């Protein structure tokens, strides 16, 4: 039996399992995907995120795509430029970033199991997690399995689309921009973003209103005289 099982090996799952192992807990993290894996996301880290990673002695300098010391906010009242001597937004590739955090957890002694969870049973003295490959037991369970969480479902807090926002993103080839853009005029109840990476731009739109924003994103990129590689949409739980 483990002290802790964490379901989901994204940033929340890997970081929580890493901390648990630092505290001496025998920890198992379970995910149904192998890493690295593609993850639709803007990949922008805030100053608060960087301070948290620094406090845990997790160095990400080697995997940073761009440090953005300028951010442009486009609003209905005007365009505002934020400038700082320190990065305001630090961009990463989620494939690389997530793998990096998971590796830190594994190096700290966390165990990893590739499995798809089919049921969770909470007892007075343990939690039983059943996967397609095996059965796992622990004293405590952390659910960090994102949108439509299987953990939330079995604990009675099933997430459906009405509990989510929605976002669409894409990559376009470009390596000259070193600033980020947040455009609040592009879409209702949300915003568009441009986050620079080493050899590309991560461009997307997100809104609290659930709709298909593929055309909105295509038109936005077209106005910038850029060419999309693809479009991916994904839900964002907000409840």
C-alpha positions as a printed NumPy array, in Angstrom:
array([[  0.   ,   0.   ,   0.   ],
       [  1.116,   3.54 ,  -0.766],
       [  0.709,   6.556,   1.472],
       [ -0.541,   8.583,  -1.485],
       [ -1.858,   7.948,  -4.977],
       [ -1.996,  10.845,  -7.426],
       [ -4.128,  10.415, -10.53 ],
       [ -2.85 ,  12.582, -13.368],
       [  0.777,  13.404, -14.187],
       [  0.306,  16.952, -15.433],
       [  1.894,  19.898, -13.593],
       [ -0.463,  19.66 , -10.589],
       [ -0.086,  15.902, -10.239],
       [  3.67 ,  15.789, -10.721],
       [  4.299,  18.732,  -8.401],
       [  2.062,  17.414,  -5.615],
       [  3.63 ,  13.951,  -5.843],
       [  7.1  ,  15.518,  -5.805],
       [  6.254,  17.465,  -2.63 ],
       [  4.712,  14.387,  -1.015],
       [  7.859,  12.389,  -1.68 ],
       [  9.986,  15.189,  -0.215],
       [  7.875,  14.836,   2.938],
       [  8.669,  11.142,   3.09 ],
       [  5.407,   9.737,   1.737],
       [  5.464,   6.607,  -0.401],
       [  3.802,   8.007,  -3.514],
       [  2.409,   6.546,  -6.72 ],
       [  1.338,   8.654,  -9.691],
       [ -0.946,   7.138, -12.334],
       [ -1.643,   8.453, -15.824],
       [ -3.17 ,   6.836, -18.897],
       [ -0.711,   8.542, -21.261],
       [  2.999,   8.107, -21.781],
       [  5.194,  11.19 , -21.472],
       [  6.032,  13.363, -23.265],
       [  2.604,  13.851, -24.825],
       [  0.935,  16.701, -26.691],
       [ -1.105,  19.037, -24.488],
       [ -3.22 ,  21.852, -25.956],
       [ -2.239,  24.893, -23.886],
       [ -0.839,  28.393, -24.221],
       [  2.167,  27.378, -22.158],
       [  2.557,  30.694, -20.331],
       [  3.901,  30.645, -16.76 ],
       [  3.278,  33.522, -14.356],
       [  5.747,  35.02 , -11.896],
       [  3.899,  33.207,  -9.097],
       [  4.412,  29.867, -10.862],
       [  8.134,  30.492, -11.254],
       [  8.485,  31.404,  -7.573],
       [  6.735,  28.174,  -6.586],
       [  9.066,  26.098,  -8.755],
       [ 12.078,  27.969,  -7.393],
       [ 10.949,  27.293,  -3.811],
       [ 10.911,  23.583,  -4.67 ],
       [ 14.394,  23.723,  -6.256],
       [ 12.948,  22.842,  -9.662],
       [ 15.051,  24.581, -12.311],
       [ 13.367,  25.128, -15.684],
       [ 15.896,  27.467, -17.338],
       [ 16.979,  24.741, -19.76 ],
       [ 13.439,  24.22 , -21.087],
       [ 12.183,  27.822, -21.25 ],
       [ 11.077,  28.86 , -24.734],
       [ 10.934,  32.654, -24.232],
       [ 11.121,  35.14 , -21.366],
       [  8.569,  37.88 , -22.034],
       [  9.437,  41.15 , -20.314],
       [  6.821,  42.987, -22.367],
       [  3.121,  42.178, -22.477],
       [  0.542,  44.063, -24.529],
       [ -3.023,  44.241, -23.222],
       [ -5.556,  45.109, -25.92 ],
       [ -8.848,  46.348, -24.467],
       [-11.856,  48.336, -25.633],
       [-10.384,  51.409, -23.921],
       [ -6.98 ,  51.145, -25.576],
       [ -3.711,  49.242, -25.842],
       [ -1.521,  49.041, -22.761],
       [  2.128,  48.014, -22.65 ],
       [  3.469,  46.331, -19.529],
       [  7.26 ,  46.397, -19.242],
       [  9.416,  44.862, -16.527],
       [ 13.082,  44.124, -15.939],
       [ 11.982,  40.599, -14.982],
       [  9.854,  38.215, -17.084],
       [  6.121,  38.846, -16.788],
       [  5.239,  35.675, -18.678],
       [  7.631,  32.791, -19.262],
       [  6.662,  30.435, -22.059],
       [  7.277,  26.703, -22.22 ],
       [  6.266,  23.755, -24.359],
       [  3.768,  21.735, -22.344],
       [  5.137,  18.485, -23.74 ],
       [  8.611,  19.321, -22.434],
       [  7.489,  21.109, -19.258],
       [  5.179,  18.323, -18.099],
       [  7.825,  15.676, -18.755],
       [ 10.363,  17.787, -16.865],
       [  8.16 ,  18.008, -13.766],
       [  7.327,  14.313, -13.887],
       [ 11.013,  13.444, -14.126],
       [ 11.729,  15.514, -11.012],
       [  9.069,  13.532,  -9.166],
       [ 10.512,  10.22 , -10.373],
       [ 14.036,  11.289,  -9.398],
       [ 12.695,  12.013,  -5.915],
       [ 11.44 ,   8.431,  -5.622],
       [  7.851,   8.721,  -6.832],
       [  6.597,   5.624,  -8.648],
       [  4.816,   5.966, -11.986],
       [  2.228,   3.604, -13.439],
       [  0.754,   3.788, -16.924],
       [ -2.877,   2.779, -16.498],
       [ -6.434,   3.913, -17.182],
       [ -8.579,   4.234, -14.064],
       [-11.982,   2.547, -14.195],
       [-13.205,   2.916, -10.602],
       [-12.394,   4.449,  -7.228],
       [-13.644,   3.164,  -3.884],
       [-13.242,   5.129,  -0.666],
       [-13.155,   3.104,   2.552],
       [-12.645,   4.219,   6.135],
       [ -8.982,   3.234,   6.168],
       [ -7.955,   3.249,   2.507],
       [ -8.744,   4.251,  -1.051],
       [ -8.919,   1.507,  -3.672],
       [ -8.152,   2.549,  -7.243],
       [ -8.899,   0.035,  -9.972],
       [ -7.257,   0.358, -13.355],
       [ -7.308,  -1.737, -16.494],
       [ -3.906,  -3.171, -15.56 ],
       [ -3.94 ,  -3.43 , -11.782],
       [ -5.533,  -2.493,  -8.448],
       [ -3.864,   0.144,  -6.262],
       [ -4.341,   1.028,  -2.596],
       [ -3.376,   4.103,  -0.608],
       [ -4.259,   6.032,   2.518],
       [ -4.888,   9.256,   0.577],
       [ -5.862,  10.058,  -3.011],
       [ -5.252,  13.255,  -4.987],
       [ -7.186,  13.741,  -8.205],
       [ -5.246,  15.862, -10.695],
       [ -6.725,  14.424, -13.869],
       [ -8.035,  17.638, -15.407],
       [-11.174,  18.17 , -17.453],
       [-13.835,  15.479, -16.99 ],
       [-11.857,  14.1  , -14.057],
       [-12.516,  10.434, -13.332],
       [-11.654,  11.194,  -9.703],
       [-14.296,  13.915,  -9.467],
       [-16.856,  11.625, -11.081],
       [-16.395,   8.828,  -8.544],
       [-16.402,  11.309,  -5.661],
       [-19.778,  12.659,  -6.778],
       [-18.617,  15.859,  -8.452],
       [-19.034,  14.986, -12.109],
       [-17.853,  17.762, -14.43 ],
       [-19.88 ,  18.397, -17.588],
       [-19.516,  20.934, -20.395],
       [-21.704,  23.531, -18.665],
       [-19.089,  23.615, -15.898],
       [-16.306,  24.442, -18.365],
       [-14.884,  27.267, -20.389],
       [-13.468,  26.474, -23.831],
       [-10.228,  27.327, -25.607],
       [ -8.778,  26.786, -29.07 ],
       [ -5.094,  27.06 , -29.915],
       [ -2.596,  26.609, -32.701],
       [  1.065,  27.101, -33.569],
       [  2.392,  29.286, -36.367],
       [  5.993,  29.548, -37.494],
       [  7.716,  32.685, -36.205],
       [ 10.782,  33.286, -34.032],
       [ 11.113,  37.082, -34.011],
       [  8.595,  38.104, -31.348],
       [  9.741,  38.247, -27.724],
       [  6.595,  39.745, -26.177],
       [  3.179,  38.355, -25.254],
       [ -0.235,  39.694, -26.269],
       [ -3.58 ,  39.396, -24.473],
       [ -6.44 ,  40.729, -26.612],
       [ -9.746,  41.178, -24.773],
       [-11.544,  42.623, -27.813],
       [-11.345,  39.543, -29.998],
       [-13.951,  37.324, -28.348],
       [-16.894,  37.735, -25.968],
       [-16.458,  36.617, -22.365],
       [-12.816,  35.79 , -22.994],
       [ -9.635,  36.817, -24.763],
       [ -7.13 ,  35.9  , -27.447],
       [ -3.465,  35.327, -26.722],
       [ -0.14 ,  35.272, -28.512],
       [  2.707,  33.581, -26.643],
       [  6.116,  33.425, -28.363],
       [  8.15 ,  30.229, -28.408],
       [ 11.669,  29.634, -29.746],
       [ 10.633,  28.953, -33.337],
       [  6.898,  29.542, -33.309],
       [  3.98 ,  31.438, -31.831],
       [  1.296,  29.83 , -29.708],
       [ -1.925,  31.627, -30.649],
       [ -5.315,  30.903, -29.165],
       [ -8.718,  32.112, -28.022],
       [-10.64 ,  31.209, -24.89 ],
       [-14.102,  32.047, -23.595],
       [-16.53 ,  31.28 , -20.793],
       [-19.171,  30.68 , -23.466],
       [-19.035,  27.189, -24.968],
       [-18.956,  27.497, -28.759],
       [-16.81 ,  26.346, -31.65 ],
       [-14.272,  29.144, -32.075],
       [-12.247,  27.526, -34.842],
       [-13.242,  30.192, -37.383],
       [-12.541,  32.973, -34.882],
       [ -9.006,  31.666, -34.431],
       [ -8.468,  31.149, -38.163],
       [ -9.634,  34.709, -38.901],
       [ -7.469,  36.117, -36.112],
       [ -4.338,  34.417, -37.428],
       [ -5.197,  35.427, -40.996],
       [ -5.396,  39.089, -39.959],
       [ -1.874,  38.742, -38.584],
       [ -0.733,  37.463, -42.009],
       [  0.305,  34.154, -40.485],
       [ -0.505,  30.558, -41.409],
       [ -1.982,  27.994, -39.032],
       [ -0.49 ,  24.539, -38.586],
       [ -3.634,  23.088, -36.995],
       [ -6.422,  23.971, -34.554],
       [ -7.081,  22.127, -31.299],
       [ -9.916,  22.803, -28.88 ],
       [-10.111,  21.768, -25.235],
       [-12.372,  22.347, -22.197],
       [-11.27 ,  24.191, -19.059],
       [-13.097,  23.213, -15.853],
       [-14.145,  26.303, -13.892],
       [-16.441,  24.763, -11.277]])
